[in-house]
Amino acid sequence: MKKSQKVDVETRGGNGTVLGEGDNVTLIKDLKVKGTSVTLKRGTMVRGIHLTENPAEV
């Protein structure tokens, strides 16, 4: 997907708020990063998220 395309899928955070492109979020559970051995721990602040067409992938 090109950066200029708009995502029409609504993605919500853990407390139900709608997430937008470039938002900052705090993880509420440990997440494994696909393709690496890295695990992001609960409480980690992630800045400038990028939304995809799949609401399960941020």
CORHUFEN-V321658 format. One line per field, one symbol per residue. psi: psi as a letter, one per 20 degrees, with the letter a starting at -180 (. if undefined). burial: # if it has 24 or more other C-alpha atoms within 12 Angstrom, else .. Layout:
psi->???
burial->???
//
This chain:
psi->pqhiqppipppqahjiqpqrpjqpqppirpppppjrjpppqpipppqlqpqahoiip.
burial->..........#.......###...#........................##......#
//
